[in-house]
Amino acid sequence: MRGWQVERRKRTRHLIELGGLVVKAGIVDLTADDRAIIYGAMLWMADKLKSDQGEHARALWAEKGKEAFADEQAADRPSVSQAGQVRI
C-alpha cells in the first residue's frame, strides 16, 4: 500500500471517531441532525477555547469527558452483586 493511502486511511478513521463522539454525546438526536446547529455549536466552542476563559473551559470539559468515559467503561464491566452473583 502506498504511503498516501495509509495516511488517508488514518485520517478517515480519525474523522469517523470524531463523528462517533458527536453521536455518543447525543448531539445528533438533540439537534434532529441539523448540521447548522451542530456546526454553530462547534464554532461557539472554538470561540470559547480561544477566549480568556479557554483554559477553564478546557479543564472543565476534559474532566466531564473523562468522567463520562469512565462511567461508560464501568457500565460495560460485569459487577459482583452482594449475593456474589455476577451482574451484567
MMTF fields as JSON, N, C-alpha, C and O atoms, coordinates in Angstrom:
{
  "mmtfVersion": "1.0.0",
  "mmtfProducer": "UNKNOWN",
  "numBonds": 351,
  "numAtoms": 352,
  "numGroups": 88,
  "numChains": 1,
  "numModels": 1,
  "chainsPerModel": [1],
  "groupsPerChain": [88],
  "chainIdList": ["A"],
  "bondAtomList": [4, 2, 8, 6, 12, 10, 16, 14, 20, 18, 24, 22, 28, 26, 32, 30, 36, 34, 40, 38, 44, 42, 48, 46, 52, 50, 56, 54, 60, 58, 64, 62, 68, 66, 72, 70, 76, 74, 80, 78, 84, 82, 88, 86, 92, 90, 96, 94, 100, 98, 104, 102, 108, 106, 112, 110, 116, 114, 120, 118, 124, 122, 128, 126, 132, 130, 136, 134, 140, 138, 144, 142, 148, 146, 152, 150, 156, 154, 160, 158, 164, 162, 168, 166, 172, 170, 176, 174, 180, 178, 184, 182, 188, 186, 192, 190, 196, 194, 200, 198, 204, 202, 208, 206, 212, 210, 216, 214, 220, 218, 224, 222, 228, 226, 232, 230, 236, 234, 240, 238, 244, 242, 248, 246, 252, 250, 256, 254, 260, 258, 264, 262, 268, 266, 272, 270, 276, 274, 280, 278, 284, 282, 288, 286, 292, 290, 296, 294, 300, 298, 304, 302, 308, 306, 312, 310, 316, 314, 320, 318, 324, 322, 328, 326, 332, 330, 336, 334, 340, 338, 344, 342, 348, 346],
  "bondOrderList": [1, 1, 1, 1, 1, 1, 1, 1, 1, 1, 1, 1, 1, 1, 1, 1, 1, 1, 1, 1, 1, 1, 1, 1, 1, 1, 1, 1, 1, 1, 1, 1, 1, 1, 1, 1, 1, 1, 1, 1, 1, 1, 1, 1, 1, 1, 1, 1, 1, 1, 1, 1, 1, 1, 1, 1, 1, 1, 1, 1, 1, 1, 1, 1, 1, 1, 1, 1, 1, 1, 1, 1, 1, 1, 1, 1, 1, 1, 1, 1, 1, 1, 1, 1, 1, 1, 1],
  "groupList": [{"groupName": "MET", "atomNameList": ["N", "CA", "C", "O"], "elementList": ["N", "C", "C", "O"], "formalChargeList": [0, 0, 0, 0], "bondAtomList": [1, 0, 2, 1, 3, 2], "bondOrderList": [1, 1, 2], "singleLetterCode": "M", "chemCompType": "L-PEPTIDE LINKING"}, {"groupName": "ARG", "atomNameList": ["N", "CA", "C", "O"], "elementList": ["N", "C", "C", "O"], "formalChargeList": [0, 0, 0, 0], "bondAtomList": [1, 0, 2, 1, 3, 2], "bondOrderList": [1, 1, 2], "singleLetterCode": "R", "chemCompType": "L-PEPTIDE LINKING"}, {"groupName": "GLY", "atomNameList": ["N", "CA", "C", "O"], "elementList": ["N", "C", "C", "O"], "formalChargeList": [0, 0, 0, 0], "bondAtomList": [1, 0, 2, 1, 3, 2], "bondOrderList": [1, 1, 2], "singleLetterCode": "G", "chemCompType": "PEPTIDE LINKING"}, {"groupName": "TRP", "atomNameList": ["N", "CA", "C", "O"], "elementList": ["N", "C", "C", "O"], "formalChargeList": [0, 0, 0, 0], "bondAtomList": [1, 0, 2, 1, 3, 2], "bondOrderList": [1, 1, 2], "singleLetterCode": "W", "chemCompType": "L-PEPTIDE LINKING"}, {"groupName": "GLN", "atomNameList": ["N", "CA", "C", "O"], "elementList": ["N", "C", "C", "O"], "formalChargeList": [0, 0, 0, 0], "bondAtomList": [1, 0, 2, 1, 3, 2], "bondOrderList": [1, 1, 2], "singleLetterCode": "Q", "chemCompType": "L-PEPTIDE LINKING"}, {"groupName": "VAL", "atomNameList": ["N", "CA", "C", "O"], "elementList": ["N", "C", "C", "O"], "formalChargeList": [0, 0, 0, 0], "bondAtomList": [1, 0, 2, 1, 3, 2], "bondOrderList": [1, 1, 2], "singleLetterCode": "V", "chemCompType": "L-PEPTIDE LINKING"}, {"groupName": "GLU", "atomNameList": ["N", "CA", "C", "O"], "elementList": ["N", "C", "C", "O"], "formalChargeList": [0, 0, 0, 0], "bondAtomList": [1, 0, 2, 1, 3, 2], "bondOrderList": [1, 1, 2], "singleLetterCode": "E", "chemCompType": "L-PEPTIDE LINKING"}, {"groupName": "LYS", "atomNameList": ["N", "CA", "C", "O"], "elementList": ["N", "C", "C", "O"], "formalChargeList": [0, 0, 0, 0], "bondAtomList": [1, 0, 2, 1, 3, 2], "bondOrderList": [1, 1, 2], "singleLetterCode": "K", "chemCompType": "L-PEPTIDE LINKING"}, {"groupName": "THR", "atomNameList": ["N", "CA", "C", "O"], "elementList": ["N", "C", "C", "O"], "formalChargeList": [0, 0, 0, 0], "bondAtomList": [1, 0, 2, 1, 3, 2], "bondOrderList": [1, 1, 2], "singleLetterCode": "T", "chemCompType": "L-PEPTIDE LINKING"}, {"groupName": "HIS", "atomNameList": ["N", "CA", "C", "O"], "elementList": ["N", "C", "C", "O"], "formalChargeList": [0, 0, 0, 0], "bondAtomList": [1, 0, 2, 1, 3, 2], "bondOrderList": [1, 1, 2], "singleLetterCode": "H", "chemCompType": "L-PEPTIDE LINKING"}, {"groupName": "LEU", "atomNameList": ["N", "CA", "C", "O"], "elementList": ["N", "C", "C", "O"], "formalChargeList": [0, 0, 0, 0], "bondAtomList": [1, 0, 2, 1, 3, 2], "bondOrderList": [1, 1, 2], "singleLetterCode": "L", "chemCompType": "L-PEPTIDE LINKING"}, {"groupName": "ILE", "atomNameList": ["N", "CA", "C", "O"], "elementList": ["N", "C", "C", "O"], "formalChargeList": [0, 0, 0, 0], "bondAtomList": [1, 0, 2, 1, 3, 2], "bondOrderList": [1, 1, 2], "singleLetterCode": "I", "chemCompType": "L-PEPTIDE LINKING"}, {"groupName": "ALA", "atomNameList": ["N", "CA", "C", "O"], "elementList": ["N", "C", "C", "O"], "formalChargeList": [0, 0, 0, 0], "bondAtomList": [1, 0, 2, 1, 3, 2], "bondOrderList": [1, 1, 2], "singleLetterCode": "A", "chemCompType": "L-PEPTIDE LINKING"}, {"groupName": "ASP", "atomNameList": ["N", "CA", "C", "O"], "elementList": ["N", "C", "C", "O"], "formalChargeList": [0, 0, 0, 0], "bondAtomList": [1, 0, 2, 1, 3, 2], "bondOrderList": [1, 1, 2], "singleLetterCode": "D", "chemCompType": "L-PEPTIDE LINKING"}, {"groupName": "TYR", "atomNameList": ["N", "CA", "C", "O"], "elementList": ["N", "C", "C", "O"], "formalChargeList": [0, 0, 0, 0], "bondAtomList": [1, 0, 2, 1, 3, 2], "bondOrderList": [1, 1, 2], "singleLetterCode": "Y", "chemCompType": "L-PEPTIDE LINKING"}, {"groupName": "SER", "atomNameList": ["N", "CA", "C", "O"], "elementList": ["N", "C", "C", "O"], "formalChargeList": [0, 0, 0, 0], "bondAtomList": [1, 0, 2, 1, 3, 2], "bondOrderList": [1, 1, 2], "singleLetterCode": "S", "chemCompType": "L-PEPTIDE LINKING"}, {"groupName": "PHE", "atomNameList": ["N", "CA", "C", "O"], "elementList": ["N", "C", "C", "O"], "formalChargeList": [0, 0, 0, 0], "bondAtomList": [1, 0, 2, 1, 3, 2], "bondOrderList": [1, 1, 2], "singleLetterCode": "F", "chemCompType": "L-PEPTIDE LINKING"}, {"groupName": "PRO", "atomNameList": ["N", "CA", "C", "O"], "elementList": ["N", "C", "C", "O"], "formalChargeList": [0, 0, 0, 0], "bondAtomList": [1, 0, 2, 1, 3, 2], "bondOrderList": [1, 1, 2], "singleLetterCode": "P", "chemCompType": "L-PEPTIDE LINKING"}],
  "groupTypeList": [0, 1, 2, 3, 4, 5, 6, 1, 1, 7, 1, 8, 1, 9, 10, 11, 6, 10, 2, 2, 10, 5, 5, 7, 12, 2, 11, 5, 13, 10, 8, 12, 13, 13, 1, 12, 11, 11, 14, 2, 12, 0, 10, 3, 0, 12, 13, 7, 10, 7, 15, 13, 4, 2, 6, 9, 12, 1, 12, 10, 3, 12, 6, 7, 2, 7, 6, 12, 16, 12, 13, 6, 4, 12, 12, 13, 1, 17, 15, 5, 15, 4, 12, 2, 4, 5, 1, 11],
  "groupIdList": [1, 2, 3, 4, 5, 6, 7, 8, 9, 10, 11, 12, 13, 14, 15, 16, 17, 18, 19, 20, 21, 22, 23, 24, 25, 26, 27, 28, 29, 30, 31, 32, 33, 34, 35, 36, 37, 38, 39, 40, 41, 42, 43, 44, 45, 46, 47, 48, 49, 50, 51, 52, 53, 54, 55, 56, 57, 58, 59, 60, 61, 62, 63, 64, 65, 66, 67, 68, 69, 70, 71, 72, 73, 74, 75, 76, 77, 78, 79, 80, 81, 82, 83, 84, 85, 86, 87, 88],
  "secStructList": [7, 7, 2, 2, 2, 2, 2, 2, 2, 2, 2, 2, 2, 2, 2, 2, 2, 2, 2, 2, 2, 2, 2, 2, 6, 6, 2, 2, 2, 2, 6, 6, 6, 7, 2, 2, 2, 2, 2, 2, 2, 2, 2, 2, 2, 2, 2, 2, 2, 2, 1, 6, 6, 2, 2, 2, 2, 2, 2, 2, 2, 2, 2, 2, 2, 2, 2, 2, 2, 2, 2, 2, 2, 2, 2, 2, 1, 7, 3, 3, 7, 6, 6, 1, 7, 3, 3, 7],
  "xCoordList": [0.85, 0.0, 0.902, 1.935, 0.5, 1.279, 1.137, 0.153, 2.128, 2.141, 0.935, 0.377, 0.527, -0.62, -1.901, -2.804, -1.986, -3.176, -3.249, -4.322, -2.095, -2.034, -2.454, -3.245, -1.925, -2.263, -3.739, -4.383, -4.267, -5.683, -6.561, -7.55, -6.213, -6.993, -6.923, -7.923, -5.737, -5.595, -6.494, -7.189, -6.472, -7.292, -8.777, -9.552, -9.173, -10.57, -11.008, -12.091, -10.198, -10.528, -10.667, -11.587, -9.761, -9.8, -11.106, -11.746, -11.501, -12.734, -13.968, -14.918, -13.957, -15.064, -15.168, -16.272, -14.04, -14.046, -14.593, -15.357, -14.212, -14.73, -16.242, -16.969, -16.708, -18.142, -18.867, -19.986, -18.23, -18.809, -19.007, -19.979, -18.09, -18.247, -19.467, -20.154, -19.733, -20.905, -22.177, -23.106, -22.213, -23.364, -23.439, -24.511, -22.31, -22.266, -22.742, -23.383, -22.443, -22.855, -24.347, -24.891, -24.999, -26.423, -26.735, -27.894, -25.708, -25.879, -26.762, -27.588, -26.589, -27.363, -28.85, -29.664, -29.207, -30.614, -31.155, -32.273, -30.37, -30.842, -31.063, -31.866, -30.356, -30.489, -31.302, -31.421, -31.859, -32.574, -31.683, -32.147, -30.405, -29.403, -29.297, -29.038, -29.501, -29.405, -27.935, -27.374, -27.323, -25.886, -25.534, -24.44, -26.445, -26.173, -26.068, -25.198, -26.944, -26.883, -25.589, -24.902, -25.269, -24.061, -22.822, -21.949, -22.737, -21.594, -21.526, -20.45, -22.674, -22.716, -22.238, -21.511, -22.644, -22.202, -20.695, -20.027, -20.167, -18.72, -17.962, -16.897, -18.511, -17.882, -17.908, -16.934, -19.023, -19.133, -18.077, -17.415, -17.929, -16.948, -15.526, -14.714, -15.229, -13.906, -13.654, -12.557, -14.661, -14.521, -14.261, -13.432, -14.975, -14.799, -13.364, -12.744, -12.841, -11.483, -10.418, -9.334, -10.727, -9.79, -9.856, -8.964, -10.898, -11.109, -10.243, -9.484, -10.372, -9.637, -10.158, -9.521, -11.295, -11.842, -11.508, -12.026, -10.648, -10.335, -9.764, -10.178, -8.816, -8.191, -9.183, -9.174, -10.036, -11.064, -12.036, -12.368, -12.489, -13.413, -12.762, -13.389, -11.506, -10.775, -10.696, -10.939, -10.357, -10.251, -11.612, -11.724, -12.637, -13.984, -14.487, -14.999, -14.344, -14.832, -14.015, -14.569, -12.709, -11.869, -12.293, -12.387, -12.546, -12.968, -14.311, -14.493, -15.239, -16.558, -16.434, -17.099, -15.604, -15.395, -14.738, -15.142, -13.734, -13.064, -14.036, -14.02, -14.885, -15.89, -16.867, -17.228, -17.295, -18.236, -17.604, -18.251, -16.336, -15.647, -15.513, -15.722, -15.17, -15.018, -16.353, -16.412, -17.423, -18.747, -19.159, -19.72, -18.875, -19.213, -18.423, -18.962, -17.147, -16.311, -16.781, -16.805, -17.152, -17.64, -18.954, -19.188, -19.805, -21.084, -20.891, -21.724, -19.818, -19.542, -18.96, -19.019, -18.396, -17.798, -18.862, -19.734, -18.81, -19.727, -19.379, -18.204, -20.379, -20.12, -20.643, -21.558, -20.067, -20.469, -21.513, -21.273, -22.67, -23.732, -23.424, -22.484, -24.208, -23.995, -24.168, -23.56, -24.979, -25.191, -24.047, -24.038, -23.1, -21.936, -22.152, -21.284, -23.286, -23.536, -23.045, -23.055, -22.631, -22.158, -23.365, -24.217, -23.435, -24.482, -23.879, -22.729, -24.639, -24.168, -25.044, -24.832],
  "yCoordList": [-1.173, 0.0, 1.245, 1.283, 2.212, 3.442, 4.274, 4.163, 5.099, 5.954, 6.869, 7.061, 7.441, 8.345, 7.608, 8.183, 6.315, 5.528, 5.25, 5.296, 4.962, 4.722, 5.978, 5.909, 7.122, 8.389, 8.723, 9.222, 8.453, 8.722, 7.858, 8.344, 6.594, 5.709, 6.158, 6.106, 6.601, 7.118, 8.323, 8.427, 9.243, 10.453, 10.096, 10.657, 9.161, 8.737, 8.129, 8.445, 7.271, 6.657, 7.726, 7.672, 8.687, 9.776, 10.562, 10.861, 10.895, 11.642, 10.833, 11.387, 9.539, 8.675, 8.633, 8.689, 8.537, 8.526, 9.838, 9.827, 10.967, 12.26, 12.346, 12.848, 11.862, 11.825, 10.935, 11.237, 9.85, 8.961, 9.652, 9.383, 10.544, 11.304, 12.217, 12.396, 12.788, 13.652, 12.83, 13.286, 11.63, 10.741, 10.279, 10.306, 9.855, 9.34, 10.374, 10.018, 11.633, 12.699, 13.021, 13.778, 12.457, 12.701, 13.945, 14.345, 14.555, 15.811, 15.624, 16.482, 14.523, 14.283, 14.212, 14.84, 13.463, 13.348, 14.664, 15.062, 15.336, 16.583, 17.704, 18.606, 17.654, 18.699, 18.232, 18.952, 17.03, 16.43, 16.402, 16.62, 16.131, 16.016, 17.294, 17.241, 18.437, 19.727, 20.147, 20.549, 20.054, 20.323, 21.762, 22.029, 22.698, 24.103, 24.311, 25.048, 23.67, 23.771, 23.152, 23.736, 21.976, 21.276, 22.105, 22.272, 22.617, 23.424, 24.71, 25.118, 25.344, 26.562, 26.32, 27.138, 25.199, 24.858, 24.634, 25.03, 24.005, 23.772, 25.087, 25.272, 25.995, 27.31, 28.07, 28.73, 27.977, 28.607, 28.014, 28.743, 26.686, 26.03, 26.486, 26.731, 26.599, 27.065, 28.494, 28.808, 29.355, 30.732, 30.75, 31.519, 29.897, 29.815, 29.392, 29.951, 28.41, 27.925, 28.974, 28.971, 29.863, 30.929, 32.122, 32.97, 32.194, 33.35, 33.284, 32.335, 34.312, 34.337, 33.285, 33.025, 32.684, 31.608, 30.23, 29.216, 30.196, 28.959, 27.862, 26.708, 28.207, 27.181, 26.609, 25.411, 27.471, 26.998, 26.052, 24.988, 26.446, 25.607, 24.28, 23.226, 24.332, 23.112, 22.149, 20.952, 22.669, 21.829, 21.251, 20.069, 22.091, 21.657, 20.581, 19.551, 20.816, 19.864, 18.576, 17.494, 18.677, 17.477, 16.597, 15.377, 17.21, 16.441, 15.763, 14.592, 16.49, 15.933, 14.762, 13.74, 14.9, 13.826, 12.604, 11.474, 12.822, 11.705, 10.95, 9.72, 11.689, 11.046, 10.227, 9.113, 10.765, 10.047, 8.776, 7.73, 8.856, 7.657, 6.623, 5.432, 7.066, 6.146, 5.505, 4.306, 6.296, 5.745, 4.712, 3.667, 5.016, 4.101, 2.797, 1.707, 2.932, 1.749, 0.905, -0.323, 1.555, 0.839, 0.126, -0.977, 0.74, 0.129, -1.094, -2.0, -1.132, -2.265, -3.463, -4.59, -3.219, -4.302, -5.01, -4.352, -6.345, -7.04, -6.681, -6.542, -6.533, -6.234, -7.364, -8.086, -7.518, -8.571, -8.007, -7.007, -8.652, -8.197, -8.646, -9.41, -8.179, -8.53, -10.03, -10.594, -10.672, -12.116, -12.917, -14.145, -12.238, -12.918, -13.362, -14.02, -13.023, -13.394, -12.269, -11.096, -12.643, -11.649, -11.051, -11.774, -9.71, -8.996, -8.429, -7.99, -8.439, -7.873, -6.699, -6.064],
  "zCoordList": [0.0, 0.0, 0.0, 0.669, -0.735, -0.838, 0.425, 1.157, 0.661, 1.846, 1.936, 3.017, 0.798, 0.824, 1.176, 1.783, 0.79, 1.119, 2.619, 3.22, 3.211, 4.649, 5.401, 6.342, 4.985, 5.633, 5.454, 6.377, 4.281, 4.022, 4.921, 5.471, 5.074, 5.953, 7.409, 8.126, 7.848, 9.218, 9.426, 10.436, 8.45, 8.546, 8.549, 9.323, 7.682, 7.612, 8.931, 9.424, 9.506, 10.797, 11.881, 12.698, 11.884, 12.863, 12.743, 13.752, 11.522, 11.3, 11.707, 12.26, 11.437, 11.845, 13.369, 13.912, 14.059, 15.524, 16.081, 17.046, 15.484, 15.935, 15.712, 16.569, 14.575, 14.315, 15.316, 15.731, 15.696, 16.701, 18.028, 18.734, 18.374, 19.62, 19.572, 20.578, 18.413, 18.253, 18.478, 19.145, 17.925, 18.114, 19.567, 20.172, 20.129, 21.501, 22.513, 23.502, 22.284, 23.193, 23.063, 23.867, 22.068, 21.883, 21.068, 20.957, 20.498, 19.77, 18.531, 18.221, 17.839, 16.615, 16.946, 16.269, 17.966, 18.36, 18.906, 18.579, 19.729, 20.346, 19.342, 19.583, 18.219, 17.198, 15.996, 15.005, 16.083, 14.95, 13.711, 12.592, 13.928, 12.855, 12.022, 10.819, 12.672, 11.99, 11.953, 12.973, 10.788, 10.634, 10.966, 11.464, 10.7, 11.005, 12.51, 12.975, 13.273, 14.738, 15.256, 16.093, 14.756, 15.209, 14.882, 15.734, 13.681, 13.267, 14.088, 14.526, 14.293, 15.103, 16.52, 17.084, 17.095, 18.454, 18.492, 19.448, 17.464, 17.41, 17.243, 17.832, 16.443, 16.298, 17.62, 17.98, 18.341, 19.663, 20.605, 21.344, 20.57, 21.417, 21.063, 21.955, 19.775, 19.343, 19.822, 20.284, 19.715, 20.21, 21.708, 22.195, 22.433, 23.892, 24.221, 25.126, 23.492, 23.743, 23.406, 23.99, 22.471, 22.093, 23.04, 23.031, 23.853, 24.717, 25.97, 26.171, 26.808, 28.074, 29.05, 30.071, 28.757, 29.586, 29.009, 29.479, 27.996, 27.289, 28.154, 28.05, 29.01, 29.86, 30.861, 31.144, 31.392, 32.33, 31.618, 32.139, 30.426, 29.657, 29.3, 29.405, 28.88, 28.508, 29.691, 29.537, 30.869, 32.069, 32.459, 32.784, 32.424, 32.787, 31.835, 32.273, 30.542, 29.549, 29.559, 29.358, 29.789, 29.853, 31.024, 30.886, 32.163, 33.338, 33.088, 33.423, 32.506, 32.207, 31.231, 31.404, 30.225, 29.258, 29.874, 29.599, 30.701, 31.378, 32.275, 32.318, 32.995, 33.852, 33.016, 33.398, 31.888, 31.023, 30.466, 30.43, 30.026, 29.541, 30.661, 30.431, 31.86, 32.989, 33.352, 33.624, 33.358, 33.657, 32.609, 32.938, 31.358, 30.278, 30.404, 30.213, 30.726, 30.88, 32.063, 31.981, 33.153, 34.332, 34.029, 34.522, 33.231, 32.882, 31.992, 32.001, 31.235, 30.353, 31.096, 30.604, 32.286, 33.066, 33.893, 34.458, 33.976, 34.883, 36.324, 36.665, 37.156, 38.558, 39.422, 39.025, 40.6, 41.511, 42.463, 43.141, 42.51, 43.406, 44.829, 45.048, 45.793, 47.193, 47.413, 48.323, 46.603, 46.744, 46.129, 46.204, 45.531, 44.951, 43.528, 42.955, 42.934, 41.55, 40.64, 41.013, 39.48, 38.519, 37.822, 37.307, 37.808, 37.078, 35.813, 35.801, 34.78, 33.514, 33.155, 32.122]
}
